Amino acid sequence: MRQYKMQETKEVEKIICNKCGKEIVVKNGISEEDVLSVEKRWGYFSNKDNDVHEFDICEACYDEWTSTFAIPIEQK
């Protein structure tokens, strides 16, 4: 007798920068450029109580965005 287990796998097909719309090439589930991926679950004291926001930003948009920060990012 054969026994099977059900298995579902997800593989990244493509990544699109949420800011500029650039498509990041993905081969074999691995992106060919680095991206900033953010997942944020908003807390009780926000106006977005328990909402989850997710987005991806390409490196060029990350550089543009962080250059506007009043306090520069820390690099280690």
ZALO-204762 format. One record per residue: x, y, z of N, C-alpha, C, CB in turn; residue in one letter. Coordinates in pm, whole numbers, padded with zeros to 5 digits, always signed. Atoms other than C-alpha are relative to their C-alpha. Glycine has a CB too. Layout:
ZALO-204762
XYZXYZXYZXYZa/...
***
This chain:
ZALO-204762
+00084-00117+00000+00000+00000+00000+00089+00124+00000-00096-00001+00121m/-00074-00126+00006+00124+00349-00084-00074+00106+00079+00021+00045-00146r/+00057-00112-00074+00068+00640+00147+00070+00126-00048+00017-00020+00155q/-00052-00127+00052+00110+00995+00025-00031+00113+00095-00058+00029-00139y/+00032-00123-00072+00130+01331+00188-00016+00111-00103+00111+00036+00105k/+00022-00113+00089-00004+01642+00021+00103+00107+00032-00145+00056+00013m/-00104-00099-00021+00261+01905-00030-00020+00113-00100+00141-00062-00013q/+00012-00116+00087+00226+02255-00167+00127+00082+00015-00126+00085+00035e/-00119-00084-00004+00532+02456-00261-00026+00126-00081+00124-00076-00054t/+00010-00126+00070+00555+02817-00367+00139+00042-00042-00068+00109+00088k/-00127-00049+00050+00833+02953-00582-00024+00138-00060+00063-00098-00104e/+00013-00135+00054+00887+03318-00668+00013-00006-00152+00107+00096+00061v/+00000-00002+00145+00803+03372-01033+00059+00131-00053-00142-00019-00054e/-00058-00129+00034+00882+03743-01057-00022+00095+00117-00061+00058-00131k/+00010-00104-00103+00933+04046-00833-00015+00132-00074+00125+00001+00096i/+00021-00131+00061+00802+04389-00925+00013+00106+00109-00140+00008-00071i/-00019-00109-00096+00919+04704-00746-00132+00076+00014+00115+00095-00046c/+00125-00070-00025+00616+04863-00584+00008+00150-00032-00042-00019+00144n/-00012-00144+00024+00756+05214-00638+00008+00033-00148+00122+00054+00071k/-00021-00037+00140+00877+05221-01001-00057-00100-00099+00147+00016-00025c/+00058+00100+00088+00725+04902-01143+00102-00086-00073-00088+00066-00099g/-00104+00079+00066+01060+04757-01253-00016-00147+00036+00140+00050+00041k/+00005+00144-00024+01053+04380-01294+00141-00052+00025-00066-00075-00120e/-00128+00060-00036+01339+04200-01121-00001-00143-00053+00024+00004+00157i/-00008+00133+00060+01447+03890-01311+00021-00105+00108+00113-00007-00104v/-00011+00112-00094+01401+03565-01117+00026-00127-00079-00130-00013+00088v/-00031+00129+00064+01564+03237-01222+00011-00105+00109+00132+00008-00084k/+00000+00112-00096+01505+02911-01036-00036+00047+00140+00136-00068+00002n/+00047-00048-00129+01330+03102-00758+00092+00100+00069-00020-00113+00089g/-00097-00092-00060+01625+03337-00698+00006+00127-00085+00141-00066+00011i/-00006-00125+00073+01622+03706-00790+00143+00031-00043-00057+00115+00085s/-00133-00034+00051+01912+03831-01001+00048+00136+00047+00000-00004-00150e/-00037-00125-00065+01910+04166-00819-00055-00005+00141-00055+00124-00079e/+00050-00003-00137+01869+04236-00452-00114+00100+00012+00114+00034+00099d/+00113-00089-00025+01548+04397-00328-00023+00010+00150-00128-00051-00072v/+00044-00014-00139+01416+04529+00000-00143-00053+00006+00009+00150+00050l/+00133+00056-00019+01119+04315+00104-00046+00034+00141-00002-00154-00024s/+00052-00044-00129+00903+04454+00383-00134-00067+00025-00014+00154+00004v/+00129+00048-00046+00624+04286+00575-00024+00063+00137-00005-00158+00008e/+00029-00072-00124+00464+04495+00849-00141-00031+00046+00018+00151-00019k/+00131+00018-00065+00182+04392+01080-00017+00118+00095-00010-00138+00076r/+00023-00120-00078+00041+04712+01225-00061-00034+00135-00091+00097-00075w/+00039+00027-00137-00018+04723+01599-00129+00068+00043+00108+00041+00091g/+00126-00044-00059-00308+04808+01822-00016+00151+00001-00011-00052+00141y/+00009-00145-00013-00225+05178+01857+00015+00074-00132+00104+00048+00096f/-00004-00065+00131-00222+05247+01483-00141+00006-00058+00097-00075-00097s/+00129-00004+00071-00505+05331+01247-00018-00120-00092-00011+00129-00081n/+00002+00119+00086-00426+05006+01066+00002-00128+00085+00120+00002-00099k/-00001+00107-00099-00486+04775+01363-00004-00140-00062-00116+00016+00095d/-00017+00139+00043-00363+04425+01272+00002-00019-00152-00110-00084+00058n/-00017+00013+00145-00343+04500+00896+00144-00041-00028-00035+00133-00074d/-00134+00039+00043-00044+04341+00721+00026+00064-00136+00016-00156-00005v/-00041-00062+00126+00130+04543+00449+00130-00065-00046+00017+00155+00016h/-00121+00060+00058+00389+04386+00217+00036+00077-00127-00021-00152-00031e/-00045-00062+00125+00601+04548-00054+00146-00033-00025-00021+00152+00003f/-00138+00021+00043+00925+04509-00249+00047+00127-00070+00013-00124-00095d/-00059-00120+00057+01155+04796-00348+00135-00038-00062+00017+00111+00109i/-00129+00026+00064+01441+04773-00600+00108+00087+00066-00007+00027-00154c/-00110-00071-00066+01784+04901-00497+00003+00149-00037+00132-00064-00037e/-00001-00141+00042+01759+05223-00702-00107+00080+00074-00023+00011-00154a/+00107-00069-00072+01426+05316-00541+00031+00008+00150-00135-00072-00022c/-00042-00002-00140+01564+05224-00198+00098+00116+00023+00066-00135+00039y/-00098-00109-00013+01859+05461-00252-00067+00136-00009+00108-00013-00109d/+00072-00126+00015+01627+05738-00371-00082+00031+00125-00092-00005-00124e/+00086-00016-00117+01389+05684-00077+00082+00037+00124-00079-00129+00026w/-00077-00023-00122+01654+05666+00197+00079+00130-00004+00094-00116+00025t/-00071-00128+00009+01831+05977+00064-00086+00116+00050+00044+00026-00145s/+00091-00105-00049+01524+06175+00179-00016-00004+00151-00136-00013-00067t/+00015+00014-00145+01551+06060+00542+00068+00116+00073+00059-00134+00048f/-00057-00107-00082+01609+06338+00796+00120-00051+00080-00106+00059+00095a/-00110+00065-00072+01833+06099+00991+00051-00111-00090-00045-00056+00141i/-00054+00103+00093+02064+05894+00765-00006-00139+00061+00146+00034-00037p/+00000+00139-00046+02047+05517+00784+00138-00035+00055-00038-00097-00116i/-00128+00050-00053+02316+05335+00982+00053-00109-00090-00016-00052+00145e/-00065+00106+00077+02559+05129+00782+00103-00068+00089+00066+00055-00130q/-00094+00075-00085+02752+04855+00959+00084-00092-00083-00074-00079+00107k/
***
